[in-house]
Amino acid sequence: MSNTIHFPIVVQCPWCEKGETLADKPADIKISCQCPRCGRIYHVDFSTLKVEKAAAIRRKRGA
């Protein structure tokens, strides 16, 4: 018996269409990803497998 995990769901980056985000099953979750190829940000809804372009927001430091 193998401990290999299979990721049948592959979502491509909407910017460059080369970077990928992998999932093992659909879930009721939304995440933000940074493409490993082009470095741009996108949102993935794993319940509908919808992908949207997004922009990073700078965090404010201090009060």
C-alpha positions in Angstrom: 0.0 0.0 0.0 1.4 3.4 -1.1 1.3 6.6 1.0 1.0 8.7 -2.2 -1.6 11.4 -2.2 -3.3 12.1 -5.5 -4.5 15.6 -6.3 -7.1 15.3 -9.1 -8.2 18.9 -8.9 -5.9 21.3 -10.7 -6.7 25.1 -10.9 -4.5 27.2 -13.2 -3.4 30.8 -12.5 -5.7 33.2 -14.4 -2.8 35.5 -15.1 -0.2 33.3 -16.8 -2.2 30.0 -17.1 1.0 28.1 -16.1 1.1 28.1 -12.3 -1.1 25.6 -10.6 -2.9 25.1 -7.3 -3.8 21.5 -6.4 -6.5 19.9 -4.3 -7.5 16.4 -3.4 -11.3 17.0 -3.3 -13.8 19.9 -3.6 -14.5 21.7 -0.3 -16.4 24.7 1.0 -13.4 26.9 1.3 -12.0 30.0 -0.4 -8.3 30.8 -0.5 -5.9 33.3 -1.9 -2.9 32.0 -3.8 0.3 33.4 -5.1 1.3 31.9 -8.4 4.7 30.2 -8.2 5.5 31.1 -11.8 4.4 34.8 -12.2 4.0 35.8 -8.6 0.6 37.3 -9.0 -2.3 36.8 -6.6 -5.6 35.0 -7.3 -8.6 33.7 -5.4 -9.9 30.1 -5.6 -13.3 28.9 -4.5 -13.0 25.2 -4.1 -16.8 24.6 -3.8 -17.4 25.9 -7.3 -13.8 25.7 -8.6 -14.0 29.3 -9.7 -10.8 31.3 -10.1 -10.6 35.2 -10.0 -7.7 37.6 -10.5 -6.9 39.6 -7.3 -4.4 42.1 -6.1 -2.2 42.0 -2.9 -3.0 44.5 -0.2 -0.2 45.9 1.9 -0.5 45.3 5.6 -0.3 48.3 7.9 2.5 48.2 10.5 2.0 49.6 13.9 -1.0 51.5 15.2 
